Amino acid sequence: MKKFFLIIILFFSSSLLLLGHEFWLHPDKFIFETGEPIKIRFLVGENFEGENWSGNNQSIKTLQLHFPNASDDLADRIGAVPGDSLQFSIYEEGTFLLTYNSTNKFIELEPRKFHEYLMEDGLNNAIDYRASHNENDSSGREYYQRSVKTIFQVGDKKTNLFKKQTNLPLDIIALQNPYNLKKEDVSVNMITAKILFQKKPLANQQIIVWHRLEGRTIKEAYRSNELGQISFPVIPTGRWMISTVKMERITNDPKAQWQSYWGSCTWGYEE
């Protein structure tokens, strides 16, 4: 009986992991002094509560620290050991940006789980395609990759690097500097984010905004407008994330039917 119960628990946990797919860059804090060590972990999970990734240097397509007029390739700072984190220091003040694009990975989900995943992430194009092509009873076979970034502050000087357009396939761009928001400001603080896919605005896309504060997570779903933008209120406390998933049908591939791109952008006010 105990063995059977354990098998059920393991199966249930595996199912949750398949659906618990958010991935983000997680600094140990977001506001640093110049020259202070900056440690960033790669987390995966649900409810903005993550566990350390199992990736290594073979998971990296690009890993870049962005400066106003250049970027540094940090891929060689991640080793072959699964679960490595990243550590570096910055000796100038400003608002900085770190981006990560993963290599492609493959996943196959049985029909019900695949449909739940499509529903959860608002991937109506895939839902409609499967229904119209009699694929609802077929497993979902998918390549996926991560397109993630984090915005953090070093020192007091605020700079415009946060809104730099990058080469991430799925690029979530904040149009206001989140570190300009003040806790003592009683007015409603709004941030607008622009979502680009292959450098073009991504309209009618489900976007999730996450706020993690004192062990509690609040999330809200939005739909991007024709400019690929959403606007939402921000309280300058805790940790924040914007996430979305873009999925495209692929053909003439013997292994997969879909290619997805998982995007996130994090920032926060923990010092």
DOVEX-724056 format. One record per residue (C-alpha): residue in three letters; residue number from 1; x, y, z. Coordinates in steps of 0.1 Angstrom, whole numbers, plus 5000, padded with zeros to 4 digits. Each point is the difference from the previous one (the first is absolute). Layout:
BEGIN
<rec><res>ALA</res><n>NUM</n><x>X</x><y>Y</y><z>Z</z></rec>
...
// end
This chain:
BEGIN
<rec><res>MET</res><n>1</n><x>5000</x><y>5000</y><z>5000</z></rec>
<rec><res>LYS</res><n>2</n><x>5027</x><y>5025</y><z>5009</z></rec>
<rec><res>LYS</res><n>3</n><x>5019</x><y>4992</y><z>4968</z></rec>
<rec><res>PHE</res><n>4</n><x>4968</x><y>5006</y><z>4980</z></rec>
<rec><res>PHE</res><n>5</n><x>4993</x><y>5032</y><z>5018</z></rec>
<rec><res>LEU</res><n>6</n><x>5036</x><y>5012</y><z>4993</z></rec>
<rec><res>ILE</res><n>7</n><x>4995</x><y>4993</y><z>4963</z></rec>
<rec><res>ILE</res><n>8</n><x>4968</x><y>5020</y><z>4999</z></rec>
<rec><res>ILE</res><n>9</n><x>5018</x><y>5029</y><z>5018</z></rec>
<rec><res>LEU</res><n>10</n><x>5029</x><y>4999</y><z>4976</z></rec>
<rec><res>PHE</res><n>11</n><x>4977</x><y>4999</y><z>4970</z></rec>
<rec><res>PHE</res><n>12</n><x>4980</x><y>5029</y><z>5013</z></rec>
<rec><res>SER</res><n>13</n><x>5031</x><y>5021</y><z>5007</z></rec>
<rec><res>SER</res><n>14</n><x>5014</x><y>4993</y><z>4965</z></rec>
<rec><res>SER</res><n>15</n><x>4967</x><y>5012</y><z>4985</z></rec>
<rec><res>LEU</res><n>16</n><x>5002</x><y>5032</y><z>5020</z></rec>
<rec><res>LEU</res><n>17</n><x>5036</x><y>5005</y><z>4989</z></rec>
<rec><res>LEU</res><n>18</n><x>4989</x><y>4997</y><z>4964</z></rec>
<rec><res>LEU</res><n>19</n><x>4975</x><y>5028</y><z>5006</z></rec>
<rec><res>GLY</res><n>20</n><x>5022</x><y>5020</y><z>5024</z></rec>
<rec><res>HIS</res><n>21</n><x>5020</x><y>5015</y><z>4972</z></rec>
<rec><res>GLU</res><n>22</n><x>5008</x><y>5036</y><z>5009</z></rec>
<rec><res>PHE</res><n>23</n><x>5037</x><y>5007</y><z>4998</z></rec>
<rec><res>TRP</res><n>24</n><x>5017</x><y>5032</y><z>5011</z></rec>
<rec><res>LEU</res><n>25</n><x>5033</x><y>5016</y><z>5009</z></rec>
<rec><res>HIS</res><n>26</n><x>5001</x><y>5005</y><z>5038</z></rec>
<rec><res>PRO</res><n>27</n><x>5026</x><y>5024</y><z>5015</z></rec>
<rec><res>ASP</res><n>28</n><x>5006</x><y>4995</y><z>5037</z></rec>
<rec><res>LYS</res><n>29</n><x>4988</x><y>5035</y><z>5002</z></rec>
<rec><res>PHE</res><n>30</n><x>4993</x><y>5028</y><z>4975</z></rec>
<rec><res>ILE</res><n>31</n><x>5017</x><y>5031</y><z>5013</z></rec>
<rec><res>PHE</res><n>32</n><x>5038</x><y>4999</y><z>5004</z></rec>
<rec><res>GLU</res><n>33</n><x>5029</x><y>5023</y><z>5010</z></rec>
<rec><res>THR</res><n>34</n><x>5027</x><y>5005</y><z>4974</z></rec>
<rec><res>GLY</res><n>35</n><x>5025</x><y>4971</y><z>5001</z></rec>
<rec><res>GLU</res><n>36</n><x>4977</x><y>4978</y><z>5021</z></rec>
<rec><res>PRO</res><n>37</n><x>4999</x><y>4963</y><z>4990</z></rec>
<rec><res>ILE</res><n>38</n><x>4968</x><y>4994</y><z>4979</z></rec>
<rec><res>LYS</res><n>39</n><x>4988</x><y>4964</y><z>5001</z></rec>
<rec><res>ILE</res><n>40</n><x>4973</x><y>4989</y><z>4976</z></rec>
<rec><res>ARG</res><n>41</n><x>4983</x><y>4966</y><z>5000</z></rec>
<rec><res>PHE</res><n>42</n><x>4979</x><y>4984</y><z>4972</z></rec>
<rec><res>LEU</res><n>43</n><x>4967</x><y>4989</y><z>5015</z></rec>
<rec><res>VAL</res><n>44</n><x>4971</x><y>4979</y><z>4987</z></rec>
<rec><res>GLY</res><n>45</n><x>4967</x><y>4994</y><z>5016</z></rec>
<rec><res>GLU</res><n>46</n><x>4965</x><y>5012</y><z>5006</z></rec>
<rec><res>ASN</res><n>47</n><x>4984</x><y>5028</y><z>5020</z></rec>
<rec><res>PHE</res><n>48</n><x>5032</x><y>5020</y><z>4998</z></rec>
<rec><res>GLU</res><n>49</n><x>5015</x><y>4975</y><z>5024</z></rec>
<rec><res>GLY</res><n>50</n><x>5029</x><y>4983</y><z>4983</z></rec>
<rec><res>GLU</res><n>51</n><x>5026</x><y>4973</y><z>5003</z></rec>
<rec><res>ASN</res><n>52</n><x>5034</x><y>5001</y><z>4986</z></rec>
<rec><res>TRP</res><n>53</n><x>5002</x><y>4990</y><z>4963</z></rec>
<rec><res>SER</res><n>54</n><x>5017</x><y>4968</y><z>4989</z></rec>
<rec><res>GLY</res><n>55</n><x>5017</x><y>5017</y><z>4970</z></rec>
<rec><res>ASN</res><n>56</n><x>5037</x><y>5006</y><z>4994</z></rec>
<rec><res>ASN</res><n>57</n><x>5022</x><y>5016</y><z>4973</z></rec>
<rec><res>GLN</res><n>58</n><x>4984</x><y>4978</y><z>4974</z></rec>
<rec><res>SER</res><n>59</n><x>4967</x><y>5017</y><z>5007</z></rec>
<rec><res>ILE</res><n>60</n><x>5012</x><y>5034</y><z>4989</z></rec>
<rec><res>LYS</res><n>61</n><x>4995</x><y>5016</y><z>4966</z></rec>
<rec><res>THR</res><n>62</n><x>5008</x><y>5035</y><z>5013</z></rec>
<rec><res>LEU</res><n>63</n><x>5007</x><y>5014</y><z>5035</z></rec>
<rec><res>GLN</res><n>64</n><x>5007</x><y>5037</y><z>4998</z></rec>
<rec><res>LEU</res><n>65</n><x>5006</x><y>5029</y><z>5025</z></rec>
<rec><res>HIS</res><n>66</n><x>4990</x><y>5032</y><z>4982</z></rec>
<rec><res>PHE</res><n>67</n><x>5017</x><y>5034</y><z>5003</z></rec>
<rec><res>PRO</res><n>68</n><x>4989</x><y>5033</y><z>4983</z></rec>
<rec><res>ASN</res><n>69</n><x>5021</x><y>4994</y><z>4969</z></rec>
<rec><res>ALA</res><n>70</n><x>5011</x><y>4964</y><z>5002</z></rec>
<rec><res>SER</res><n>71</n><x>4993</x><y>4966</y><z>5016</z></rec>
<rec><res>ASP</res><n>72</n><x>5022</x><y>4974</y><z>5017</z></rec>
<rec><res>ASP</res><n>73</n><x>4996</x><y>4963</y><z>4992</z></rec>
<rec><res>LEU</res><n>74</n><x>4998</x><y>4982</y><z>5033</z></rec>
<rec><res>ALA</res><n>75</n><x>4993</x><y>4965</y><z>4987</z></rec>
<rec><res>ASP</res><n>76</n><x>5035</x><y>4987</y><z>5010</z></rec>
<rec><res>ARG</res><n>77</n><x>4992</x><y>5008</y><z>5036</z></rec>
<rec><res>ILE</res><n>78</n><x>4975</x><y>4971</y><z>5001</z></rec>
<rec><res>GLY</res><n>79</n><x>5017</x><y>4966</y><z>5003</z></rec>
<rec><res>ALA</res><n>80</n><x>4990</x><y>4965</y><z>4991</z></rec>
<rec><res>VAL</res><n>81</n><x>4986</x><y>4992</y><z>5035</z></rec>
<rec><res>PRO</res><n>82</n><x>4962</x><y>5001</y><z>4999</z></rec>
<rec><res>GLY</res><n>83</n><x>4985</x><y>5028</y><z>5020</z></rec>
<rec><res>ASP</res><n>84</n><x>5028</x><y>5025</y><z>4998</z></rec>
<rec><res>SER</res><n>85</n><x>4992</x><y>5036</y><z>5010</z></rec>
<rec><res>LEU</res><n>86</n><x>5017</x><y>5032</y><z>4987</z></rec>
<rec><res>GLN</res><n>87</n><x>5021</x><y>5024</y><z>5019</z></rec>
<rec><res>PHE</res><n>88</n><x>5016</x><y>5033</y><z>4990</z></rec>
<rec><res>SER</res><n>89</n><x>5005</x><y>5036</y><z>5012</z></rec>
<rec><res>ILE</res><n>90</n><x>4994</x><y>5034</y><z>4983</z></rec>
<rec><res>TYR</res><n>91</n><x>5022</x><y>5030</y><z>5009</z></rec>
<rec><res>GLU</res><n>92</n><x>4978</x><y>5027</y><z>4985</z></rec>
<rec><res>GLU</res><n>93</n><x>4966</x><y>5014</y><z>5009</z></rec>
<rec><res>GLY</res><n>94</n><x>4969</x><y>4994</y><z>4980</z></rec>
<rec><res>THR</res><n>95</n><x>4970</x><y>4979</y><z>4991</z></rec>
<rec><res>PHE</res><n>96</n><x>5012</x><y>4968</y><z>4984</z></rec>
<rec><res>LEU</res><n>97</n><x>4986</x><y>4971</y><z>4980</z></rec>
<rec><res>LEU</res><n>98</n><x>5009</x><y>4963</y><z>4998</z></rec>
<rec><res>THR</res><n>99</n><x>4985</x><y>4978</y><z>4973</z></rec>
<rec><res>TYR</res><n>100</n><x>5000</x><y>4963</y><z>4994</z></rec>
<rec><res>ASN</res><n>101</n><x>4989</x><y>4980</y><z>4970</z></rec>
<rec><res>SER</res><n>102</n><x>5000</x><y>4962</y><z>5003</z></rec>
<rec><res>THR</res><n>103</n><x>5007</x><y>4973</y><z>4975</z></rec>
<rec><res>ASN</res><n>104</n><x>4969</x><y>4980</y><z>4988</z></rec>
<rec><res>LYS</res><n>105</n><x>4987</x><y>4972</y><z>5021</z></rec>
<rec><res>PHE</res><n>106</n><x>4973</x><y>4974</y><z>4993</z></rec>
<rec><res>ILE</res><n>107</n><x>4970</x><y>4990</y><z>5019</z></rec>
<rec><res>GLU</res><n>108</n><x>4970</x><y>4976</y><z>4993</z></rec>
<rec><res>LEU</res><n>109</n><x>4968</x><y>5002</y><z>5019</z></rec>
<rec><res>GLU</res><n>110</n><x>4970</x><y>4977</y><z>4999</z></rec>
<rec><res>PRO</res><n>111</n><x>4969</x><y>5017</y><z>4984</z></rec>
<rec><res>ARG</res><n>112</n><x>4983</x><y>5011</y><z>5032</z></rec>
<rec><res>LYS</res><n>113</n><x>5031</x><y>5015</y><z>5016</z></rec>
<rec><res>PHE</res><n>114</n><x>5009</x><y>5018</y><z>4968</z></rec>
<rec><res>HIS</res><n>115</n><x>4965</x><y>5015</y><z>4997</z></rec>
<rec><res>GLU</res><n>116</n><x>5002</x><y>5012</y><z>5036</z></rec>
<rec><res>TYR</res><n>117</n><x>5033</x><y>5016</y><z>4993</z></rec>
<rec><res>LEU</res><n>118</n><x>4987</x><y>5018</y><z>4969</z></rec>
<rec><res>MET</res><n>119</n><x>4969</x><y>5012</y><z>5020</z></rec>
<rec><res>GLU</res><n>120</n><x>5021</x><y>5012</y><z>5029</z></rec>
<rec><res>ASP</res><n>121</n><x>5022</x><y>5021</y><z>4978</z></rec>
<rec><res>GLY</res><n>122</n><x>4972</x><y>5013</y><z>4978</z></rec>
<rec><res>LEU</res><n>123</n><x>5015</x><y>4984</y><z>4968</z></rec>
<rec><res>ASN</res><n>124</n><x>4968</x><y>5002</y><z>4980</z></rec>
<rec><res>ASN</res><n>125</n><x>5018</x><y>4997</y><z>4967</z></rec>
<rec><res>ALA</res><n>126</n><x>5012</x><y>4965</y><z>5009</z></rec>
<rec><res>ILE</res><n>127</n><x>4966</x><y>4990</y><z>5016</z></rec>
<rec><res>ASP</res><n>128</n><x>4981</x><y>5011</y><z>4969</z></rec>
<rec><res>TYR</res><n>129</n><x>5025</x><y>4983</y><z>4977</z></rec>
<rec><res>ARG</res><n>130</n><x>4998</x><y>4967</y><z>5019</z></rec>
<rec><res>ALA</res><n>131</n><x>4962</x><y>5001</y><z>5000</z></rec>
<rec><res>SER</res><n>132</n><x>4997</x><y>5007</y><z>4963</z></rec>
<rec><res>HIS</res><n>133</n><x>5026</x><y>4974</y><z>4990</z></rec>
<rec><res>ASN</res><n>134</n><x>4985</x><y>4972</y><z>5022</z></rec>
<rec><res>GLU</res><n>135</n><x>5031</x><y>5000</y><z>5023</z></rec>
<rec><res>ASN</res><n>136</n><x>4983</x><y>5003</y><z>5034</z></rec>
<rec><res>ASP</res><n>137</n><x>5006</x><y>4963</y><z>5007</z></rec>
<rec><res>SER</res><n>138</n><x>5037</x><y>5002</y><z>4989</z></rec>
<rec><res>SER</res><n>139</n><x>5029</x><y>5006</y><z>5023</z></rec>
<rec><res>GLY</res><n>140</n><x>5017</x><y>5034</y><z>4998</z></rec>
<rec><res>ARG</res><n>141</n><x>5036</x><y>4998</y><z>4988</z></rec>
<rec><res>GLU</res><n>142</n><x>5018</x><y>5033</y><z>5004</z></rec>
<rec><res>TYR</res><n>143</n><x>5034</x><y>5017</y><z>4999</z></rec>
<rec><res>TYR</res><n>144</n><x>5003</x><y>5028</y><z>5025</z></rec>
<rec><res>GLN</res><n>145</n><x>5026</x><y>5026</y><z>5009</z></rec>
<rec><res>ARG</res><n>146</n><x>5003</x><y>5027</y><z>5026</z></rec>
<rec><res>SER</res><n>147</n><x>5003</x><y>5038</y><z>4993</z></rec>
<rec><res>VAL</res><n>148</n><x>5004</x><y>5017</y><z>5034</z></rec>
<rec><res>LYS</res><n>149</n><x>5015</x><y>5031</y><z>5015</z></rec>
<rec><res>THR</res><n>150</n><x>5004</x><y>5018</y><z>5033</z></rec>
<rec><res>ILE</res><n>151</n><x>5003</x><y>5037</y><z>5008</z></rec>
<rec><res>PHE</res><n>152</n><x>5021</x><y>5010</y><z>5030</z></rec>
<rec><res>GLN</res><n>153</n><x>5014</x><y>5032</y><z>5015</z></rec>
<rec><res>VAL</res><n>154</n><x>5036</x><y>5008</y><z>5010</z></rec>
<rec><res>GLY</res><n>155</n><x>5005</x><y>5032</y><z>5020</z></rec>
<rec><res>ASP</res><n>156</n><x>4976</x><y>5030</y><z>4999</z></rec>
<rec><res>LYS</res><n>157</n><x>5004</x><y>5010</y><z>4963</z></rec>
<rec><res>LYS</res><n>158</n><x>4970</x><y>4990</y><z>4978</z></rec>
<rec><res>THR</res><n>159</n><x>5007</x><y>4994</y><z>4964</z></rec>
<rec><res>ASN</res><n>160</n><x>4980</x><y>4990</y><z>4969</z></rec>
<rec><res>LEU</res><n>161</n><x>5015</x><y>4966</y><z>4994</z></rec>
<rec><res>PHE</res><n>162</n><x>4969</x><y>4983</y><z>5014</z></rec>
<rec><res>LYS</res><n>163</n><x>4981</x><y>5007</y><z>4967</z></rec>
<rec><res>LYS</res><n>164</n><x>5027</x><y>4988</y><z>4976</z></rec>
<rec><res>GLN</res><n>165</n><x>4986</x><y>4977</y><z>4972</z></rec>
<rec><res>THR</res><n>166</n><x>5020</x><y>4968</y><z>5001</z></rec>
<rec><res>ASN</res><n>167</n><x>5005</x><y>4970</y><z>4977</z></rec>
<rec><res>LEU</res><n>168</n><x>4978</x><y>4978</y><z>5021</z></rec>
<rec><res>PRO</res><n>169</n><x>4974</x><y>4983</y><z>4977</z></rec>
<rec><res>LEU</res><n>170</n><x>4973</x><y>5009</y><z>5025</z></rec>
<rec><res>ASP</res><n>171</n><x>5009</x><y>5034</y><z>5015</z></rec>
<rec><res>ILE</res><n>172</n><x>4981</x><y>5015</y><z>5029</z></rec>
<rec><res>ILE</res><n>173</n><x>5010</x><y>5037</y><z>5003</z></rec>
<rec><res>ALA</res><n>174</n><x>4990</x><y>5023</y><z>5029</z></rec>
<rec><res>LEU</res><n>175</n><x>4993</x><y>5035</y><z>4987</z></rec>
<rec><res>GLN</res><n>176</n><x>5005</x><y>5017</y><z>5034</z></rec>
<rec><res>ASN</res><n>177</n><x>5029</x><y>4995</y><z>5023</z></rec>
<rec><res>PRO</res><n>178</n><x>4985</x><y>4980</y><z>5030</z></rec>
<rec><res>TYR</res><n>179</n><x>5027</x><y>5014</y><z>5023</z></rec>
<rec><res>ASN</res><n>180</n><x>4987</x><y>5035</y><z>4996</z></rec>
<rec><res>LEU</res><n>181</n><x>4969</x><y>4991</y><z>5020</z></rec>
<rec><res>LYS</res><n>182</n><x>5000</x><y>5012</y><z>5036</z></rec>
<rec><res>LYS</res><n>183</n><x>4984</x><y>4982</y><z>5029</z></rec>
<rec><res>GLU</res><n>184</n><x>4988</x><y>5032</y><z>5015</z></rec>
<rec><res>ASP</res><n>185</n><x>4981</x><y>5010</y><z>4968</z></rec>
<rec><res>VAL</res><n>186</n><x>4963</x><y>4996</y><z>5008</z></rec>
<rec><res>SER</res><n>187</n><x>4989</x><y>5003</y><z>4963</z></rec>
<rec><res>VAL</res><n>188</n><x>4995</x><y>4969</y><z>4979</z></rec>
<rec><res>ASN</res><n>189</n><x>5032</x><y>4990</y><z>4983</z></rec>
<rec><res>MET</res><n>190</n><x>4995</x><y>4985</y><z>4965</z></rec>
<rec><res>ILE</res><n>191</n><x>5025</x><y>4982</y><z>4979</z></rec>
<rec><res>THR</res><n>192</n><x>4995</x><y>4992</y><z>4963</z></rec>
<rec><res>ALA</res><n>193</n><x>5017</x><y>4970</y><z>4985</z></rec>
<rec><res>LYS</res><n>194</n><x>5005</x><y>4993</y><z>4963</z></rec>
<rec><res>ILE</res><n>195</n><x>5003</x><y>4964</y><z>4988</z></rec>
<rec><res>LEU</res><n>196</n><x>5019</x><y>4993</y><z>4968</z></rec>
<rec><res>PHE</res><n>197</n><x>5002</x><y>4967</y><z>4981</z></rec>
<rec><res>GLN</res><n>198</n><x>5028</x><y>4999</y><z>4975</z></rec>
<rec><res>LYS</res><n>199</n><x>5002</x><y>5038</y><z>5004</z></rec>
<rec><res>LYS</res><n>200</n><x>4964</x><y>5006</y><z>4991</z></rec>
<rec><res>PRO</res><n>201</n><x>4971</x><y>5010</y><z>5024</z></rec>
<rec><res>LEU</res><n>202</n><x>4981</x><y>4970</y><z>5013</z></rec>
<rec><res>ALA</res><n>203</n><x>4963</x><y>5009</y><z>5001</z></rec>
<rec><res>ASN</res><n>204</n><x>4972</x><y>4981</y><z>5017</z></rec>
<rec><res>GLN</res><n>205</n><x>5024</x><y>4981</y><z>5021</z></rec>
<rec><res>GLN</res><n>206</n><x>4993</x><y>4988</y><z>5036</z></rec>
<rec><res>ILE</res><n>207</n><x>5024</x><y>5016</y><z>5024</z></rec>
<rec><res>ILE</res><n>208</n><x>5003</x><y>4991</y><z>5037</z></rec>
<rec><res>VAL</res><n>209</n><x>5012</x><y>5026</y><z>5026</z></rec>
<rec><res>TRP</res><n>210</n><x>5012</x><y>4985</y><z>5032</z></rec>
<rec><res>HIS</res><n>211</n><x>5007</x><y>5017</y><z>5034</z></rec>
<rec><res>ARG</res><n>212</n><x>5017</x><y>4981</y><z>5028</z></rec>
<rec><res>LEU</res><n>213</n><x>5000</x><y>5016</y><z>5034</z></rec>
<rec><res>GLU</res><n>214</n><x>5004</x><y>4985</y><z>5035</z></rec>
<rec><res>GLY</res><n>215</n><x>4995</x><y>4964</y><z>4989</z></rec>
<rec><res>ARG</res><n>216</n><x>4968</x><y>5008</y><z>4979</z></rec>
<rec><res>THR</res><n>217</n><x>4997</x><y>5001</y><z>4963</z></rec>
<rec><res>ILE</res><n>218</n><x>4974</x><y>5020</y><z>4981</z></rec>
<rec><res>LYS</res><n>219</n><x>4996</x><y>4996</y><z>4962</z></rec>
<rec><res>GLU</res><n>220</n><x>4979</x><y>5018</y><z>4974</z></rec>
<rec><res>ALA</res><n>221</n><x>4994</x><y>4991</y><z>4964</z></rec>
<rec><res>TYR</res><n>222</n><x>4999</x><y>5026</y><z>4972</z></rec>
<rec><res>ARG</res><n>223</n><x>4997</x><y>5000</y><z>4962</z></rec>
<rec><res>SER</res><n>224</n><x>5024</x><y>5021</y><z>4980</z></rec>
<rec><res>ASN</res><n>225</n><x>4986</x><y>5027</y><z>4977</z></rec>
<rec><res>GLU</res><n>226</n><x>5007</x><y>5005</y><z>4963</z></rec>
<rec><res>LEU</res><n>227</n><x>5034</x><y>5016</y><z>5010</z></rec>
<rec><res>GLY</res><n>228</n><x>5009</x><y>4969</y><z>5020</z></rec>
<rec><res>GLN</res><n>229</n><x>4997</x><y>5020</y><z>5033</z></rec>
<rec><res>ILE</res><n>230</n><x>4984</x><y>4996</y><z>5034</z></rec>
<rec><res>SER</res><n>231</n><x>4998</x><y>5025</y><z>5029</z></rec>
<rec><res>PHE</res><n>232</n><x>4996</x><y>4990</y><z>5036</z></rec>
<rec><res>PRO</res><n>233</n><x>5003</x><y>5015</y><z>5035</z></rec>
<rec><res>VAL</res><n>234</n><x>5032</x><y>4994</y><z>5020</z></rec>
<rec><res>ILE</res><n>235</n><x>5007</x><y>5003</y><z>5037</z></rec>
<rec><res>PRO</res><n>236</n><x>5038</x><y>5005</y><z>5005</z></rec>
<rec><res>THR</res><n>237</n><x>5003</x><y>4971</y><z>5025</z></rec>
<rec><res>GLY</res><n>238</n><x>5010</x><y>4963</y><z>4996</z></rec>
<rec><res>ARG</res><n>239</n><x>5008</x><y>4983</y><z>4968</z></rec>
<rec><res>TRP</res><n>240</n><x>4983</x><y>5003</y><z>4966</z></rec>
<rec><res>MET</res><n>241</n><x>4998</x><y>4980</y><z>4968</z></rec>
<rec><res>ILE</res><n>242</n><x>4984</x><y>5002</y><z>4966</z></rec>
<rec><res>SER</res><n>243</n><x>4997</x><y>4967</y><z>4981</z></rec>
<rec><res>THR</res><n>244</n><x>4985</x><y>4987</y><z>4968</z></rec>
<rec><res>VAL</res><n>245</n><x>5002</x><y>4971</y><z>4976</z></rec>
<rec><res>LYS</res><n>246</n><x>4999</x><y>5002</y><z>4962</z></rec>
<rec><res>MET</res><n>247</n><x>4994</x><y>4968</y><z>4981</z></rec>
<rec><res>GLU</res><n>248</n><x>5003</x><y>4993</y><z>4962</z></rec>
<rec><res>ARG</res><n>249</n><x>4991</x><y>4970</y><z>4980</z></rec>
<rec><res>ILE</res><n>250</n><x>5029</x><y>4983</y><z>4982</z></rec>
<rec><res>THR</res><n>251</n><x>4999</x><y>4976</y><z>4971</z></rec>
<rec><res>ASN</res><n>252</n><x>5022</x><y>4974</y><z>4984</z></rec>
<rec><res>ASP</res><n>253</n><x>5016</x><y>4991</y><z>5033</z></rec>
<rec><res>PRO</res><n>254</n><x>5000</x><y>4963</y><z>5009</z></rec>
<rec><res>LYS</res><n>255</n><x>5001</x><y>5007</y><z>5038</z></rec>
<rec><res>ALA</res><n>256</n><x>4980</x><y>5031</y><z>5009</z></rec>
<rec><res>GLN</res><n>257</n><x>4968</x><y>5018</y><z>4988</z></rec>
<rec><res>TRP</res><n>258</n><x>5005</x><y>5032</y><z>5019</z></rec>
<rec><res>GLN</res><n>259</n><x>5027</x><y>5026</y><z>5009</z></rec>
<rec><res>SER</res><n>260</n><x>4994</x><y>5021</y><z>5031</z></rec>
<rec><res>TYR</res><n>261</n><x>5019</x><y>5029</y><z>5015</z></rec>
<rec><res>TRP</res><n>262</n><x>4997</x><y>5007</y><z>5037</z></rec>
<rec><res>GLY</res><n>263</n><x>5006</x><y>5036</y><z>5010</z></rec>
<rec><res>SER</res><n>264</n><x>5004</x><y>5017</y><z>5034</z></rec>
<rec><res>CYS</res><n>265</n><x>5014</x><y>5033</y><z>5014</z></rec>
<rec><res>THR</res><n>266</n><x>5007</x><y>5005</y><z>5037</z></rec>
<rec><res>TRP</res><n>267</n><x>5008</x><y>5029</y><z>5022</z></rec>
<rec><res>GLY</res><n>268</n><x>4995</x><y>5008</y><z>5037</z></rec>
<rec><res>TYR</res><n>269</n><x>5005</x><y>5023</y><z>5030</z></rec>
<rec><res>GLU</res><n>270</n><x>5017</x><y>4977</y><z>5024</z></rec>
<rec><res>GLU</res><n>271</n><x>5034</x><y>5013</y><z>5011</z></rec>
// end
